[in-house]
Amino acid sequence: MKTLLRAVLLATAGLPVTVSAQGTDAVNFGRREFVQQISLSPDGSHVAVLQPLIGRGGALMVADLATGRSAVVLRASGDPERLRNCHWASNTGIICNVYMIQRLAQTLPFTRMVTVNSDGTDLKVLSSRESSNALDIMQSGGTIVDWGPDGSDGSVLMTRDFVPEYSTGTHLANTKEGRGVELVHATTLRRKQVEGPQYGAREYISDGHGSVRIMGVESRNASGLRTGRTSYSYRLPGSREWKSLGELVDTPTGFTGFDPYAVDRDANLVYGFESVDGRMALYSISLDGKRTRTLVFANPLVDVDGLVRIGRHRRVVGASYATDRRVTEFFDPELKKLRTDLAKALPGKPLVTFVDASADESKLLLFAGRDSDAGTYYVYDKKTRHLEEVMASRPQLAGTKLASVQPITFPAADGTIVPGYLTLPAGSDGKNLPAIVMPHGGPGARDEWGFDWLAQFFAARGFAVLQPNYRGSTGYGDAWYQKNGFQSWRTAIGDVNDGGRWLLKQGIAAPGKLAIVGWSYGGYAALQTAVLDPDLFKAIVAIAPVTDLETLRGEASGFTSYALVDDFIGHGRHVREGSPAQNADRIKAPVLLFHGDQDLNVGVGESRMMASRLRGAGKQVDYVEFKGLDHQLEDDAVRARMLDKSDAFLRTALTLPAKP
């Protein structure tokens, strides 16, 4: 669909970026993916695409799949408002989540739901209006629980946060507090309360056909802080009475208990995840009063961590897990066969994901890609068995030869075998290269096989890149997660360092040409590796890093999550010993820091502190701060500048020749 692709290219043309003469790779890889999110209309005739605009802006584009005609129907500047998660409420109406950061007494995130016609007319706020008499602020504008009984008439079930109001001389003020659910029509804005506000309610799960069947309520302590203990209740079919389902407990080492995800109306059960033999598995519990528990799927090696759903009723069709690669086990025979057929139709693109479907599921929107292919979106018509390309995710990389990614393992110092992924520059023999260890963020996360724009950029610049799934990563069970990557920092950081030593021992990394690059917890790991072994890495790049665990704890002060954060970080010697800013004098390698000044995940003060401590210790440090950006640095020009500066910094620190 050349017309559709052209609309996206025009929207992102003219990117104002100041980079070096060798910065073409930085510009191309720094550009955000052209398809940030995509959905299919109920009748399967149109797609709605969230795409980037110049700089940090974004737009909602609607395209006719038959004609290829497209138009931008909604824009957001990115400063501060950003479009998130746009989906069709009907064949002519679209609902979008708008995210923004605002500075009040402190910097806070806000969301609001808006609705707009597919031709760009009749833009309205769908979220409930906040009263001027409110005693508290309403940060959340609601989330979609269900696309309504019909699935395509524009009526949706969405959460609403009720905030109490003050009054003088009247009894009309609202005293309700908590989260409830309303049935809201996206065009008329008619509202009907479906579930009254429940204090502490965090989650509502429907049956996909307009009926709320599960509610999760988190308890609070005497100070009003969240405890991490969520009690789940369920309803029998046709009943309004709540019955106990079980309790889920959030601990520093993970979750215990059953975590419900989706209700199957026809089978009258709920699917969810729970640990079995130290690894997450998919279970079902009947919702008939007996609560019959059934193990649906488990893997003896890794966590089963994905529930595969499809269509506007969010029907459960399978489960997924990641070993060397992400694997999906389909329960639905038709989709299982279709996956096999698609593998033949799309050779070389083994990562296939069903993204959306028409209301009758006769048309499927899917994504296919691989490690060296950023991926493409397609629409498959079951009736005609026709597969049509819609749009590439990153067409700006069409002329760039991307690198392959190899699953590897390496031994830690204690003999534990650590998994990871190795990306080698395209065409290289994989020997005697400048190399980077790139630990992932989280720490409650893991890297997977597939396209990674950051790793691919450095590979395009001639670096070998190792991404270790160090102990402290998720996906490999409770024993691998340990106490989490902060309380067990010596183990996690030790694994990262051992990955660097493996690169040197294998001859992949040239002597003296080893660096480390990380974002968020990965940035923390990059800095802390030099505290543990100051001589291993010769250059450090840390993006939005945690640098002081006590400061990280303090950033949660005043929020209801403080007790959870406090428990997660813990208390003891590891807090000071595991904080790079408290041990800056041990760091020998030059350091490059990046941070956005609106970061709500890791406060910008942490990088400011780190830079100050390094300078005070007489160390080499360069700190770049980006105004108006948060943790993800969602600005094409900023990302291009960050990549270009990182490349130049590494080449200088490792004494590498310039690369065109």
N, C-alpha and C positions, 0 to 999 in steps of 0.2 A: 504494500500500500504506500506508494511513493508520496501521494498527497498528504497522508497522515504523518509520515516521517518528516516531510518538508515543513509542516507546521511547527513541529518540535524544534527543528534546526533553526528556523527563523526566530523562535522565541528565545533561544539561547545564544544567538549570534552577537558578535560585538563585545565579547567579554573583556572588560577593562582590567588587565593584569599587568603588574610590573614585575618582570622576572629577568633573569640573565639571558644572554644570547643563546644559552644552551637550554632554555626553559620550556621548549615545546612539549616534552614529556610531562613536565609539571603542570602545564595548562590542561593537557588532555586527560591525565589521570586525576587532576584536581577537580575537574568538573563532576558535579554530582550526576548520578545515574538519571537518564532522561525519563525513565519510567520509575517514579518513586513509589507509586501505587496505582493499581488499575482495577476496575470492576466492570462487570457485564450487566447490561440492562435486563430486566425480567423477561422481555421478549427476545433477547439475544441479538438485537439489531444494532446496538450502539455500545461503545465503551466510554467510560469516564476515566481520564488519566490525570494524575497529579504529576506535573513536570516542573523542573526548575526554570526560573527566569534569570536574567542577568544578575550576577552577584549572589545575594541571599534570598531573593524573591522566589515565589512559586505561583503556579496557576493551575486551574482546573480546565482541562480541555475535553470536549465531547466530540466524538467522531462517529460517523455513520459507516458501519462495516461494509455495506453494499456499495456505496459510492466513493468512499474514501474522503468525503468532505469533512472538514473539522473546523472547530472554532474554539477559542478561549472564552469561557463564560464567567470565570471568576478569578481574581488575582489577589495576592497578598504580598506585601512588601518584604516580609521577613523581619521587619523592624517596627513594632515587635511581633505582629501577628503572623502566624504561619498556618497553612492549610495542612490538615492531617486526616487520613482515613475518610475519603469521600466514597459513598456508596449510593446506589439507586434505591429510592424509596418506592418508586413506581416507574413506568416507562417514560415519564416526562419530568420526574422530580428527583433531585439528588440531595442527600444530606451530607454535610461536611463537619468535621470537628476542627475548630479554630483554636490553636494553642498560642499563648502569649506569656511573656514575662513582664511583670510590672513591679515598680519600686513603690512600696507603701512604707509602713514602719520598717519592713525588711523586704528583700527581693523575693517575690513569690510567683509560682506558675499559676495560670488560670486557663480554663478551657470553656468554650461556648459552642453549642451546636447551631448551625445555620442550615437553612434549606433554600434551594434555588432551582428554578426550572432549567431544563436542559438547553434552552436557548439563551440562558443568562438573565431572564426576567424574573421578577417577583422574589427578590432576595429578602429573606426574613430570618429573625433570630428564633430558633426552635426551643432553646433552653428557657426555663421559667424565668420570669423577671424577678430581680432581687428588690425587696422593699427598702425604701429609704430609712425605715425604722428598725432594720435588722440589727441584732446585737452582735453579729459575727459576719465575716465575709463568706461568700459562696465561691470557693475556688473552682469546683467542678461544675461544669454545665451539663453533666449527664453523659451516660454511655448507652448505646443501643443494646438491649437485652434480647430483642426478638423483632423480626421484620413483620410481625402481625399475623393474624390467623390466615389471611389470604396470601401473604408473602409478596404482593405486588400492588396493593391498592393505595399505598402511601401512608397507612397507619402503622406506627411502630411502638413497641414497648421500650421505654427508656427510663433510666434511673433519674431521680431528682433528689437533691440534697435540701432538706428543709432546715431553715435557720430561724430561731425564735426572734420575736420582735419586742420592742418596748412600747409602752403606751402610757398616756397620761389622761385620766378621766374617761377611759373607754375600755370595754371588754372585747373589742373587735380585733385586737392584735393577735397574730399567730403565735401560739406557744409550742407548736410542734417542733421536734428536733430529731434529726437522723435522716437516713436514706430510705426512700420509698421508690415505687414504680408507677409511672403514668402511661396510659395509652394516648398517644399524640398523633394527630393527623398532620402530615408534613405540609399540606397546602392550606387548609383552613385554620390550623393551629388549635383545633378543638382538643381539649384535655379532659381526661377522665382518670381519676385515681384508681389504680388497680391494687397496689400494696401501700398501706399507710406507712409513714416514716417510723423506722425502728432505730433507736439509738445504738450505735455500734455496728449497724448492718454494713457489711463490706461487699457482699456479693449476692446477686440474684441469678438463678439459672432457670431458663424456660425450657419447654419441650419442643421449641422450634415452631410451634403452631399457635402461639399466643397465650399460653398458660404457664404461669410461674410455678415451678415445682420444688425448687431448692432455695433456701436462704442461709447465708452464712453471717453470723454475728460474732464480732471479736470483743472480748471482755476488756475492760479498762481497770487499772489499779486505782488506789485511793486518790492519786494525784491526777487522774484522768489520762494517764499514759497507756498506750496500747501494750497489751501483754504478749501478743503473738499466739494467743489461744483462741481459736475460732470454732464455735459450736455450729454445726450444720443441722438444719431441719429439713424435712420433706413433707409433701402432701400426697395422700392417696388420690387417684384419678377422681375428679369431680368434687373433691373435698376442699374446704377452706381451713381445716384444722392442721396445725403443724405438729409433726412427730419427730422425735430425735433420730438423726442419722449417724452422728458421731462427732469426734473432735479432732481438729488438725492443730498441731503445735509447732510453731516456728522456733528453732533453737540455733545456736551458733554453728552447729555441725549439720544442719539441714532440717527437714520436716519429718515429723512422726505423725502417723494417722493417715486416714483416707482423704485425698484431695479431689473432690468432685469436679468434673469438667463439663459433661454434656448428658442430657436426658434423651433417651430413646422412647418416644411416646408409644409406639406400637408394641415394643417389647416391655414397656413399663419398668425401665431400669435406668440407673445412672452409671456412666463410665467415669472412672477416676484413677489416680495413680497412688500407689503405696509401696513401701519398701518390702521386698521379699529376699531373704538371705543377703541383706545389705545392698540390694540394687532395686531401683524403681521398676515397677511392673504395672501393667494395665489390668485393673479389676473392674467388675461390674457388681452393683448391689441392687437387688430387686426393690421396687417401691410399692410393694403390695401389702406391707405390714409385717412381712416375715424377714425382710432385709437379708435375703439369701445372697451369699457372697460367692463370686465365681472368678477365678483367675482366667483372664481372657488371653493375655500374651505376656511372656517374659523372655529375656535373653540372659544366658548364664554369664556373659562377659561384660556387658555394659547396661546402662540404664535404658529402659524404654521410656522415652521422654516426649514423644509427639503423638497427638491425636489427630488423625486425618479426617477432615469433615468437608462436605461439599454441598453446594446449593444454598438457596435462600432459607431453607429450613435447617441448615447446618447439620445435615445427616452424617452420622459417624460411619465411615467406610474403611477405616484401617488405623494402624498404629505405625510409628517409625522410631528408629534408633540409629545411632552412628557408631560404627566400628572404624575401619579405615575410611569408609564412605557412608553417607546417609542411606539407609535402607528403609523402604516402606513395605509393610505387610498388609495387603488389601484383604478385607473381609468380604467385600462386594465382588462377586465373580465377574461381573461385566467390566468393572474398572480394572480388575486384575488382568483380564485378557487385553483390555485396551492398552494398559501399560506395556505389555509385551509387543503389541502392534506398533505402538508409538516408538519403541526402541528401534524397530526396523525402519520406520518412516523418518526418524531423526537420528541417523547414525552419527556417533561422535558427540552426542549430547545426552549423557546418561542421567543427569539430574533433572528429572521431570516432576513438576509440581502442579496439581490442579488448583488454580487460583480462585475461580468463580464459576458459576453456571447460570443458565437461564432458569426461570421459575419451574419449567417442566423438565429440566436437566437434559434437554435434547441438544443443547449447545454448551460446550465446555471451554472455558478460558484457561489456558495452561502456560507454564513457563518451562523452557528447556535450556540447559547450559552445561558447562563443565569448568574445569580448572582454567583452561586457556581460552575460554569463551565466556564473556560476561552475560550471555544469554539472550533469548528472544522470546516474545510472547506470541501465542498462536490461539486461534479459535478453531475448535473441532466440532463439526456438525455430525451427530450420530446418524441422522436420517440419510444424508448423502455420503457419509464417510469421507468428507472433504476436510482437509487440514489447510488453513490459510494463515500465513504470517501476518501479524499485526504490527509489531514494532520491536526493534532491537533495544536492549536496555542501555547500552553505551555505544551508539553508532560512531562517536568521535574516535573510538579505538579501532575502527574497521581496518585502517591501514597499518596498525601496529602489530608486530609479531609478539604474541604473548607467550609466557613461559609455562611449562608443564609443572605440576605439583606432585611430588612423590610422598606417599606415606612412609615414614621411617620410624625406627626406634633407636634409642641409645641408652647405655647403662649409666645410672646414677652412681655416686661414690659408694653407696651402701649395697650396690648390686641390683637395685630395683630397675626394671626396664621401663623407660619413659617413652611414650608414643609422641609423635609430632609429625610435622609436614615440612618438606624441603623444597624450596622453589629455586631453580637454577636458571641463570640467564639463557634465553633461547640461543641455541647454537654453540653453547660452551661445552667443554669436556668435563666441567664440574670440579676442576682441580686448580689449586693455587689462586683462588679468587679473593677479592675483598668480600667480607661476609658480615651478616647482621643476624643477631638473635632477636626475635620479635615476640616477646611474651604477650599473651592476650590480656584483655581487661577483665573486670569482674570483681573479685576473683572467681565468683560463682558463675563461670562460663567455660567454654572450651572452643578451640578452633576446629574447623571441619574442612574436608576436601572440597574445593570449589574455587571460584574466582574471588580474589581479595585485592581490592584496588591498591592498598598500601604496599603489600608484598610485591604485586606486579610492577608497581612503579620502580621500586628499588631493583628488581630483577632487570627491568628495562635499562636501568642505569649501570648494569654490570655487576650487581651484588648477588651473592648467594644469600637466601633468607631461610632461617630455621624458625619455625613456630612450634614451640614445645607445649604439650599439654601436661604441664608440671603437676605434681601432687598439690591439691588445693583446687584443681579444676573440677567441674561437674561432668557428669556423663559416665563416670567409671565406678560409681558406687560410693558408699559411705567411707570405706577404708581409704580410698584414694583422696576423697575430699578432706579427710582428717578433721582438724578443728577449724578450718577455713584458712585462707591464704595470709591472714594477718596474725592470728594466734599461732599458726604453724609456719611462720614466715621462714624460719631457717631451712625447713624442708623444701618449701616451694622455691625459694631463691637459690637454694643449693642445686635443685634440679635444673633451673635456668642456667646457672653457671656451668653445670656439667654438660649442658647442650653446647655451650661455647667451646668447652674443652674437646668435645667429640668432633666438632667441625675442624679444629686444629689437628687432632690426631688422625682424622681421615684424610687430611691433605686437601680438604675442600677450602678451608680458610688459609690464606697465605699467612705466614708468621708476621705478627705485628699489624695485621690488617683486619682485626676483628672489632666490631662495634655492636652496640645494643640500642634498639629503638622500641619505645612502648607508649601506649595511650592509656590513661586512667590508672587502673591497677598495674597495667603493663608499664606505665611510666614510673610508678612506684618501684616495680621490680627492677627496671633499668637502673634507677639510682641506687637501690639497696644492694644490687649485685656488687657494686664497687665498694660498699661498706664491708661486705663479706670477703671479697677478694679484690683489692684495689688494683692489681696488676693485670687482670684478665682482659678487660675491654679497654680499647684505646680511645673510644669516643662514646658519648652517651647523649641520646636524644629522648627527652621526656615530654609528652604532650598531656596537658591537664592532669599532672600526677598528684597522687596522695604523697605528701612529704613528711607529715607529722601525725601520728595516730591520736595523740591527745587533742590536737586541733581538729581532726576529723570528728572526734567525739563531740567536741564543743560546737561544731557546725549544726548538730542535731538539737542543740539546746533550744527550748521554746517550741519544739514540734512534738506531736503526740508519739512519734516513733523513737523518741530519745532513749527509752529503756531498752528497746530492741537493738539500737545502734551501740549503746553502752555494753550490752551483753555480747554483741558480736565482736567488738574490739577487745573486750576483756580488760583485766587489770593485772599488773605484775611487771617484771623486768622486761618482758618482750615489747612493751609499749615504747620505752625509750630506746632499747637496743634495736628495735625494728623500725625506727623512724629515721629516714635519711637526713632530715634537717638537723637532727640531734647528733649526727655523726659525720657532718660535712667535712671535718678535718681529715677523715680517712680516704676521701675520694681524690684520686689522682688524675683521672682522665678529664679532658675538657667536656663541658656540659652545655647543651643547648635546650632551653625550656620554652614551651609555648603554652599559653592559657587564655581563655576567653574571660572577660571581666564580669559576665553574667552567668557563670557556671554554677548550677544548682546541685550538681552531683559532687563536685570537689571544689571548694571555695578557692577563688583566685588568690587569696592570701597565702595559700600553701606554696604556690610557685614564687610569690614575692618573698616569702620567708626563706625558701630554699636558695634563691639567688643571693639574698642578703647574707645568709650564713656562709655560702661558698666564697663570696667576695671577702667577707670578714676573715676567712681562713686562708686567704691569698690564692684561691683556686681560680681556674679559667672558666668563666660562665658567660653565656649570652642569653638574655631573657627577652622574649617577644610577647607582648600582650595585645589581644585583639578586643577592641571596644564593641560592646553590644552583642557579643556572641556567647553561647553557652557551651556545654561540654562537647557537643558534636562538631562545633566549628562549621556550621552549615552555610558556607559562603564560598562560591567557586573561586573568587579571586584570592581569598584568604588561604584556602587549601592549596592553590597553585603556589602562592608565596611560601607557604610552610614547606611544601615539597622541595621547591627550588632552593630555599635556604638550607634545608636539611642535607640535600645532596652536596651543596657547596661546602657546608661545614664538615661533612664526613670525608670529602676528598682532601680537604686541608689537613684534618686531624690524622688521617691515615696516609698522607703524602701520596695521593693518587693523581694520575694525570687527568687533565680536563677531558670531558667526553662531550661530543657534539649532541 
